[in-house]
């Protein structure tokens, strides 16, 4: 039986619940004697009873609009042992997910005295005997299932299980999972020997699998995968254990194997498995566990089955695995290698690969397809999985129909024969093989060079025109001296408001619409439009950016300067990212461009930085001249012209570099010739 616990929330969670800042919650605690007293936590991070907080907010007319998803998250955070609570709630999900929504809502609204018994009775109808549940988290579970469905509920529960990433196990993003299961011809019986929380198994069911099998070494992930598989398809099995050392399906032959195995684990069983029958292509070196997973997957394929394995890029070219790679190529077992965009899945800093494999054909080996999809944007932007999957699958389907007659797509897709690949290194890196020699049309390249030269001339003329405008007048024999105030003074006086967004594990999003874009540290430094994602860079609160806001990075990019940005219309509606300061001036007292111009002055920045190896900005020490508003507007106009000159100079430099690159490419490829020496 689940213990009857009181759900606790921190001040940060109260701020999200009420839609206010943490500073507001701190003010409530100090100024209102009737604010609920802490019931747990620590002196620096006290915890409060959730229901008492809700009652206090309701009495003030500030009823929180928490989503059922947020309610469940708060209930789990408030439990003394969130992991144990999740393990007890997980078995409830399959039977409750099958109930009509109206019954879920009715169960959630039952009084305490009958809630536990009625909930257990409803679960028994579909699942057999379950323990009596009496806990606020159970109500939150019901509401989350009713409002968001089983998959979202499982995602919330999964975040409170131990972090499997420490053991080299990561959740496969849904876009990547859907691509994996789209590559095999048949999916009726699908196996994932390192199934984690069951994401790939669920993707296989969505793609048409009627039976899914999984094995996972982490017990908590096994429990999650079992529930996910049970919800997805009745015909499923998920077992605990190490697939390499203790295979739970030793005699199974399936239509498809999909696998995102753990990378770089040296203790995978090299010594005790030295004579294992699965190593038909060679004993994997101790340092190449991924090649052991590849052969394990192949051992479970039926005669016409296919395996798709996520692989690190090093497995395609490291010397230790050369013999196994050569055997996979020589026998025709390897069908395709697909390079993914960076950030497709952890580890996010490398371009992972998909290896598509099949049992050796009886006829001569066919060519191997190489696809380089690694060039998709990945810095702070989300990967467009629809676009990536469409391009990859188009190339794959064309190859599958006729491997011998695939037209190469320069820089993206190309087939290579077995003979071409069996050299001293057997390098299977797609970026190497998808490259096709550039063949230029001399006339077109000449026209491009002339167009770039004309653009450079126009941009240069515009730059000179900006410098010819009257930007200043001399101050005389002595520079003007102003009375100044610090940003701290202006904050106290109400002329400025300062906002920060702190990184956190996840962002609580309001509503079900598309989340807003985020302005990042990189965007401010480079002048790009907002490009961040709340999924990639979660923050503790959403701070909408308004036109006229002044934004500064919290660290210096080089020794003395910092980029300051005045938010324009393209920034409005986005939210503030981490590692940025946002200053919102009172438009009656401060001009935004004037403020940004003086804040970014080198001598100002140098006097407000701290640290040595990493120089951080103490924004409250920056100084601003105290001058009338009409004079501020004149300075603001001049600073806008200075920024326009910077932009024009950067554009001219960019075009000049592109023109120089095109000249060099034309000369080295034979499309352009040097001028004849007229002397």
N, C-alpha and C positions, 0 to 999 in steps of 0.2 A: 504493500500500500504506500502511495506517495505521502510524505509528511505534509501536514497542513501548514504551509509556510506563508509568511507575510512578504509580499513583493516589495523590494527596496529599490529606490532610484537615487542616483547621485544628482548633484546640482546641475551638471552638464545635461543629464537626461531630462531634468525638469525644464531646462531652457528649451530643449527641442520639443518637449511635450506642449509647452505653453506658447511656443513661437516667439520667444524673447531671447535676449543675449544672456550670457552667464553673469555679466555685471548686474543686470536687472535682478536676477535671482539672489545675488549677494546683497543687493540693496533691500530686497524683501526680507531677507533673514535679519538684517540689522535694524530695520525701521518698523517692522510689524511684530509686536510681541506674540500675536496669535499664530505666527507661521509655525508649521509643525516642527517639533524637536527631532533631532537625529535619533535613530534607533539602531544604528550600526555604522560600519565603515571605520574611518580613522579620523584623527583630528584635522588633517589636511584635506581629506576627501570624505566627509560624512555622508551617510545614506539615510533616506527618509522613507516612511511608509507611503506607498503609491496611492492607496485609497485616501489617506489623510491629505496628501497633496492635492489630489483631484477635488476633494471636498472644499479645501481652502480656495483653490482657483475658481470653483463654481460660485462660492459665496462672493467673490470679487467680480463676478461676471466675465471671467476670462476662462471659459470652459475649454480645455484642450481638445484639439481636433486630431487626436492620434489615430493612425490607421490600425486596423487589426494586426498587420504585420509588425508595426512598431510596438504594439501591446505585447505580443508574444516575445519580441526581442527583450523588452524591459523585464518581463516576468522571468525569463531565463537568466538575465544578468543579476537579478535580485536573489536568485537561489544560492544557498551556501555551496552547493556542488552542482554547477550547471551541467556538467557531463553526465552525472548520474540521473539528473532530471530528464535530459534528452533521451538517454537510454530507456527510461521508463515511458516516455511519451511516444517514442517511435512506433511501438507495436499498435498504438491506437490509430495511426494514420491510415493504414489500408482499410480497416472496417469503416471508419468514419468518412473517408473520402468517397465511399460508395453510397452514402446516405443522401437523400434529397436535401437541397439547400434549406428548404423551409424547416426540415426537422433539425438540421444543425443549429439554426437560429433559435428554435424552440428549446433545444437542450441547453444552449448557452445562457438562456434567460431563466432557467429553473432556479428556485430558491436553494439555499445551501443544504437544507435538510434532505432534499430528494435528489440533488444534483449527482452525487457520486453513484448512487444505485442506478439511476436512470441511464447514466453514461455507460456504466459497465454492462447493463442489459442491452443497450443498443450495440455495443461492440461485440457482445457474445453472439448476436444474430448472424454475424458474418465471420467471426474469428474464433469462436469457442470461448472458454473461460479466460477472463482477464482480471487482474486485481482491481479492487474498488479504488477509484480515483477521487481524491478530494483535495484540490489545489487550484489556486488562481491561474496557474499556467494551463490547466486543462481547459478552462473557459477561453483563455486567449487562443489556445490551439483550435478550438471549435470555430471561433470568430475568424481566425486566419484562413482556415479551410473553406469557410463559407464565402469569404470576400475574395480570396486570392487563389484558391485551388491548392491541390496537393503539392505540385512542384515548387511553388514559391514557399509553401510551408516547410518543405524539406530543406530548402536552401537556408532558411532561418535557423532551423535546428542544426544543420551541418556546421554553421559557424561557431557553435558552442561545443563541438567535439574537439579533441586534441588536434593541434596543428600537424598534419601529416607531412608538410613541406620539409620539416626538420629531418625526416627520413628519406627525402628525395622523391616523395609522392606528391603530385599536384593534381588539382582539378582540371580536367580538360574543358576548355571553353566550348560553349554550345556550337558556335560557328565551325570550329575545327572538328568537333565530334560529328556534326552533320556531313562534313566533307569526307571524313574517314569512311563512314558507312555508305556513302554514295559511290565509292570506287569498286567494291566487289560486285560481280554479276548477280550473285544470289546471297540471300541473308536468312533463309528459313531457319537454320540452326546457326547461331552466332555465339562465339566464345570470346571472352576477354579475360586473360589469365592474370592481369594486374588491374582489377576493375575499380579500385578505389571506392568512391561512393556510388558507383553505378551509372555515371553520366553517359559513358559509351554504350552501355547496355540499353539505357532508355532511348538513346539516339537510334540504335538498331531497331528497336520496336517501332519507333516513329517511321522508320524507313521500310517496314514490312516484315521484320523478323517475327516468327511465331514461337520460337523457343530460344531463350538466352541462358547462357551458362557463365558464371563468373567465379573467380577466386581472388582473395586479397589477404595480405599478411596482417594488416592492421585491424584489430577486432572491431573498433568503433566504426570504421569504414565498412566492414562487412555488414554490420547491423543496418547501416544506412542503405547500402546497396541492395540488401534483401528486401527492404521495404519498397525501395524505388522499383525493383524488378517485379515485386508482387503486385504493385499498382499497375504497372505497364502491361504485363502479360501473365496469365495464370501459370503457364508452362515455363517455369524458371527455376534455376538452382544457383545459389551463391554459397560458396564454402570458404572457411578460413584456412590460412596456411600459405606457405611459400611455394609458389608454383614450380620453381626450378628444383627445389630439394624434395618436395612432397606434392606431386601433381595430384589434384583431386579428381581429374578426369583422364586417367592414364590411357584408356582405350577409346576415347571419344574421337570421332572423325566428323568434322563439321563443315558447313558450307563456307563460313567466313570466320576469320579470326581478326579482331581489331584490338590494338594494344597501344597504350602509352606507358611504357615501362619506366621504372625508376632509373635515373642515369648515374653513372660513375660510382656504383657501389662495388667495391673490390671484393668484399666478403660475400660472394654470391654462390659459393659451393664449388669452386674450381677443383680443389683436391679430391673431395669425395665423389664428384661427378665425372672424373677424368675418363671413365670408360662407358659413359652413358650412351645408349643407342641413339639418342636424339642428335648427336653431333655428326650427322651424315656429311657435313661440308667441312669438317675439321674441328678440333678441340679449340674452343674460344680461349684466347689468352686471359690471364687473370685480370688484366687491365681493360678488357673489352667485354663487359657483361652484356652490352646491348646486342652483341652477336650471338650470345647464348639465348636471349629472348627471341631473336629472329628465328633461330633453329627450333626453339620450343614451339613457336607458333606454326612453323611449317610441319612439324610432327603431328599436328592435330587437324590437318587439312584433308578433306576427301579428295578424290582424284581430280575433280573439276572445281575445287575450292580456291579461295584467294585470301591472302593475309595482307593487312595494312598495318604497318608499325611506325610509330613516331620515333625518329632517331636523331641523336645529336649530330651536328655537321662533321665532327671529328671522325665519326665512324666511317665516313665515306673516303677518308684519305690517310688515316693513321697507318703506320707501317706494320703494327702488330696484327692488324686484321687483314692484311693483304691477301694471304692465301685463302681465307674463307670468302672474301669478296671475289677473288678470281674463280673459285669453284661455283659460287652463285651465278656469276656471269657465264661461265663456260657451259654449265648445264641448262641455261635458259630459265633458271628459277627466278631470277630478278627480272621483273617486267618494267618497272618505272621507278625513278627517283625524282621527287618533287620538293623543291626548296620553298619553304614558307616565309612569309614576311616576318621580320623581327617583331617580337611581342605577340606572336601567335599563341604561345603558351609558355609557361615558365620552363627553363630560365629565359627571361624576356630579352636579354641582351644579345642573343644569337639567333641566326636563321635556322630553325629546326627543319627537318626533312621528313617526308613520308616515303617509306620503301614499300612498294607494291610487289608482292611475291606470289608464286603459284608453284605447284608440284612440277618437276621437270617434264617438258613435253616429250612425246615419243619421236617427233620429227626433229629436224635440225633447229637449233636455237634461233629465235627471231631477234630483230634489233631491240634495243632497250630505249625507252622514252625518257628524256630528261626535260624537266619543266622548271624554269626559274621564276617563281612568283614572289621572290624575296624583295622586289623593288616597290612594293606597296608602302605608302606612308605609315610610319609607326611611332614617331616620337611621342607626342602627346595626343595623337588622334587615334580613334578607334579604327580597327581594321574593318574594311567593308567586305564582310565575308560573302555577301551575295555576289559581288564583283569578282572576288578571288575564286570562289567556287565555280562560277560560270566559265571563267577562262580556263581553269585547270580541267574541269570536266569536259569542255569542248575539245581540248587537246587529247585527253584520255580516250574519249569515245571515238575520235577519228583514228587514233592509234589502234584501238581494239578492233575496229572494223577491218583495217588493212595496215598492219605494222610496216609493211615494205614501202608504202606509198604515202607517207605522211609528209606534207609540205612543211619545211622548217619555217618557224616564225622567229626572225632574227632577235636575239636577246631574250627569248621567252621559251620556246620549245623546239626540240630537235631530237631525232633518233640517231643512235650510234650502233654500229655493228659490233658483234662480239669480238671480232679480230681487232678492231680499233681500240677496244678497251683493255685487252690483255697485254699490257705493257709491264714495265718494271714496277710501277706504282699502283696500278688498277685504281686510279683516282675516279670516284663516282660523283664528285661534286657537280651539281647541275649548273652552277654559274660558269664552270669551265667548259662544259659541253654544249650548253645552249647558245654560247657566243658564236656568232657567224661573222665572217669577215665583211666589213663594210664596203659596199660597192656604190660609189657616188656617180650621179649624172653630172658631168662637168658644167653643162649649161645651167642646171638648177642650182648647183653649188655656187657658181659665179653670181647668179641672181641673188642668192641668199646673202653672200658677202657684201654685195652692193646695198642691199636693203639694210643690213646691220650698220654699214658705214653711214648711210643717210640718217638712220635713227640716232647714231652717235653724234652726228653733226647737229641735228635738231635739239637733242638733249643738252649738248654743250652750249648752244646758243641760248637756250632757256636758262641755263645756269649762269651764264655771263649777264643775261638780262636781270636776273634776281640780284646779282651783285652790283648792278648799276643803279638800282633803286636807292632813294635817299633813306638810309636806315638810321642815321644818327646825326647829331651835331656836336661839336666839341664842347666840353664842359668848361673850357678856359684853362687857365694856368694851373689850377688845382682840381683834383677830382671831387665830385659831390660826396658829401658824407651824410648818412642818414641815421636817424634813431631807429634801432631795430628791436624786434621781439623774437623770442624763441618760439618754436612750434608748441612747446609746452605752455608758454604764456597764452598763445592764441587758442589752444584747446581749453584752458581754464576760462578764458573770456568768451567762449562760445563762437568765435569766428571760424573755427575749424572743428571737424569731428573726425576721429581716427578709427579705422576699422582694420581688423586682422582676421584671417581664416586659418585655423590651425589644422595640420594634417591629422587624420584619425583613421581607424580601420575601415569604416564605412560611413557613407552619407545617408541620412534619413531624408528621402525625397518626398515632397508634398504631392499628393494626388498620383494619378496614373498616367499623366501626359509625358511627352518627351522631355527628358531633363535638359536644363539650359546648358549652353556651352560655357567653358571656363576660360578666363584670361589668366595665362600662366606667366611665370617669371621669364621664360624663354620668349613669349610673345612681346612682353614689354621691352626686353633687351633688343629684339630684332625688328620691332615695328610691325609684326604680323598680326592679323586679326585673331580674335579668341579661338584657340584650337584645342583647349584641354577638355577632358572628360571627367565627370564626377566619379565614374567607375574606376578610372586609372588613378586619379588623385583625389580620394575622398577627403572631405573637410568637415569640421565639427558643426559649422552653420553655413547657411546660404546667404551671402551678402550681395544683392543685386548691384550692378554698376550703373551709374547714371552719367549722362553727358555732363562734362565739366569736372568730374572727379579727377584728382591728381594721384597717380600711381607711381610708386618707387619700389624697386627690389630691396630686400633687406641685406644683401651682400654686394660688395663691389666686384664688377667683372674684371677690372684691371687695377693698376696701382692707385689711381687717383680719381677716376671718373665714374659716373653712374648715369643710367638712362632714366629720365623722368617722362612720363606719358600723361597727356591730358586726354581723358576719355572722350570719344566722339560718338556719333550716331551708330557706327558699326559695333561699338563696344556695349551700347545700351542693351539691357536684357540679359547679358552674360553675367556670370557670378565671379567673385574674387577667388583666385587660386591661392595656394599656400606660398609662403616666402615673399609676400608682397605687403606693402603698406598702402592703404587707401585713405587719402585725405579729402574730405568733402567740405569745400569752403562755403561760407555764407555768402551768396552772390551779392548781397547788399554791402558787404564789407571787404571782400577779397576777389580779385580777378584771377581766374584759374591759370591763364597763360603767364601772367605776371608771377604768380606763386611758383609755377613749375620752373620758370626761367631762373629765379633766384635760388630755389632749392637745389638746382643741379650745378650751381657754380662750383668750380674746383676747390676754391678756398673754403667754401661752406662745407663741402663734403669732407675735406681733409680734417676739419675741426670737429666732425661729428662721427668719426669712425673709431671703432675699438677692435682689438685683436691684431695678430701678426700674420700667421700663415693664411687665415681666413679673416678678411676685414668685414666686420658687420657695421651696419648703419644704426646709430642711435638717433632716430628721427626727431626726438623731442629736443635735441641740441641744435638742430638746424635753425638758422636765423633768417628773418624776413624783414625788409625795410618797412617802416610805418610811414606811408605816404598817402595822399588823398586818392579817392577812387578814380578821378579823372586822369591823374598821372599814372595810376596802375594800368588803365586801359591803353595808354600810349605805349608803356613798356610791353604790355601783352601783345600788342600789334607787332612790335619789333621782334619779340621772341618768336612769334608765329612765322615771320619771314626768315628768321635764322633756321627754324626747323625745316622750312621749305627748301632752303639751300642745302641742308644736310641730306634731305631726301633726293634732291636733284643730283647731288654729287654721288650718292650711292648708286642711283640708277645709271648715271654715266659710266661709273666704274664697272658696273655689272655688264653693260652693253659692250664696253671696250674689251672686257675679258672674253665675252662670248665671240666677238669678232676675231680676236687673236686666236682663240681655239679653233674657229672655223678655217682661218687661214692656214694654221698648222695642219689641220686634218686634210684640207684640200691639197696641200703640198706633199704630204706623206702618202696620200692615197692615189696621187696621180691626176686628180681632178683639176688642180691648178698648177701653173708653171711659173717660175720666177721670170721677171721681165728681162728681156735681152739687154746686155750691156751696150748702151748707145754710144759710149765713148770709143 
